[in-house]
Amino acid sequence: MIVVRFKLRCSPDNAEEVRGLLAAVQSASQVVPGVISFDIGRDLLDPNAFIATEVFEDRTALDRQEALPEVDAAMAAFDGALVAPPEATIYHVDSSEPYE
């Protein structure tokens, strides 16, 4: 299993445009085979920052998600809208279980 944490910060003038692009990515990603979960939220302390938590069965599923046209459109639109480079970390998880 692969977990990706992706964070980006945009300018206040672009926050709603970025939110819309991320919503399109989230909707398209949630139905990709091998995507276990794909959630994007706004940072509670910085309304111009968005954080995605993405969980994939394997690298093939991650590659399938990254190939979506919505991802390409968002990445192209981010050019000039972001105030810093995106932060991304990939975690390789050997096991998981429900939290009780």
Secondary structure, 3 states (H helix, E strand, C coil): CEEEEEEEEECHHHHHHHHHHHHHHHHHHCCCCCEEEEEEEECCCCCCEEEEEEEECCHHHHHHHHCCHHHHHHHHHHCCCECCCCEEEEEECCCCCCCC
